[in-house]
């Protein structure tokens, strides 16, 4: 809990610095890079959080992994500060928090759509067009394929969800039959 608060404060500072220096576009690329590396390599997060591994070793690893890939000198300087303050254990949380603040700043919302089969490009565009009628934001569509829903789709935007899956309709029908007040006479 404390780490997430600290991470969000660092991310907020980085957002403010990015706005001030017109570097938000390059910073977001670097934060996505950090997030992706950590997501693809859970052992990397474990390494960052490990109290057994010395700080200078962690610094060397972070520099080796990221510094040639960073597109901004601001990111390098920021990571240097994180390392100097011995906060490398929350680097991933900072990146995730930064991405969230960036999307909030630019009014970007994630629409998670779950379907039984992959969507075509036309279907994706149609879903985005329908969402744009109600949401006044830029929509990023995140697609999930789950064969268990049988057909239809489940659409989730922030705390709102629309479940138009065949599975949900079958469950609703089953509940309706269970509640049927009809009693058969013999």
HELIX and SHEET records of a PDB file:
HELIX    1   1 UNK A    2  UNK A   20  1                                  19    
HELIX    2   2 UNK A   24  UNK A   40  1                                  17    
HELIX    3   3 UNK A   42  UNK A   49  1                                   8    
HELIX    4   4 UNK A   55  UNK A   66  1                                  12    
HELIX    5   5 UNK A   73  UNK A   84  1                                  12    
HELIX    6   6 UNK A   88  UNK A   90  5                                   3    
HELIX    7   7 UNK A   91  UNK A  105  1                                  15    
HELIX    8   8 UNK A  121  UNK A  134  1                                  14    
HELIX    9   9 UNK A  147  UNK A  149  5                                   3    
HELIX   10  10 UNK A  166  UNK A  178  1                                  13    
SHEET    1   A 4 UNK A 138  UNK A 145  0                                        
SHEET    2   A 4 UNK A 108  UNK A 115  1                                        
SHEET    3   A 4 UNK A 153  UNK A 157 -1                                        
SHEET    4   A 4 UNK A 160  UNK A 163 -1                                        
END                                                                             
